[in-house]
Amino acid sequence: MDPDRRRIAHLDMDAFYASVELLRYPELRGQPVVIGGGSAARPVELPDGGRQYFRMRDYAGRGVVTTSTYEARALGVFSAMGIMKAAQLAPDAVLLPTDFEAYRKYSRLFKEAVVGIAPQIEDRGIDEIYIDLTPWSDNVEEVARSIKEAVRAATSLTCSIGVAPNKMLAKISSELDKPDGLTILARADIERRIWPLPARKINGIGPKAAEKLAALGIETVAHLAQAEPELLRAHFGRSYSEWLGRVAAGVDERPVQTSSEPKSISRETTFERDLHARADRARLGEIFTALCVKVADDLKRKGYLGRTIGIKLKYADFHGVTRDVTLPAPTGDAAVIRQAAGECLKRVPLEKKLRLLGVRVGALCKKEELADAPGAAQGELPFSS
């Protein structure tokens, strides 16, 4: 492939979870809204047809922000922030519970709309994809606008698209003109548009690496591009320093991966209050069973079975522990998953209160590639009622 004609797009849905919620609650448009509350944050339907919304100032407990509207972001509220901290920054913001079933529905809709125009896509999660637009390199802007229009028609939502010679530049470009943006970046634009950005904007430079770079006086992509290779090598090692030099120069040879196999499928939940294995046995049992059922549903929907069943616990002191077990045959049955995960629970201390519980199925294989596998016998679980 001629690298001068290569055109990769990164499509990122704008404030995706929040935007889906605003379709349901259009009266909240233009207001600071935070997504991440539990069921207690569900709006109350009033007799007059209106709704009473839960405000951040009334929140008590823990949890993290899943996402927020741009109005809430202007107040300093961003994803992965603790909800209690967010409540201090935006006490009058509306808090809504997450609804992953709705988000997955709209995720399918927007991806189907894109595939109808440009089928070579790499799925990167519920709200973003890469698209190979090289076949349309002569009219890439027109095709990108057609994709944006198709996504809006299918979902009533907006997205931002960055088009560039490679994936790394495309991802950065998709963030430059949000929301509802379209950015076409050529190699000649790198110094003008990419170099002034903080080095952490490059996907792969995490908080620790960014902090280490800043300590060396390297804060922007331009600083990184102009840094002496010997300096980078001395502080980051040969392999990572060479990668830093390449990406700062806008070099990324990764192809768009149109198919990939997941390594595992999991579900987890953070409790609204700490729960104890004995005192809250019934509640934990309900949550545990629900997680296993959801994982089984995910496996069925995606057409997988798995042999390795695992659990993830996080205690009230934030200490975490994982355990897993490998079954003699793959399964996608919720009862078998529950039994195996329960056996894992017997191998961890349950004296301390818990703040998070998760269930995972790994060692996946496609269901159609296997004959029916024998199930596993059930037994009583530590949280069974």
Order of alpha helices (4+ residues) and beta strands (2+ residues): beta-alpha-beta-beta-beta-beta-beta-alpha-alpha-beta-alpha-beta-beta-alpha-beta-alpha-beta-alpha-alpha-alpha-alpha-beta-alpha-beta-beta-alpha-beta
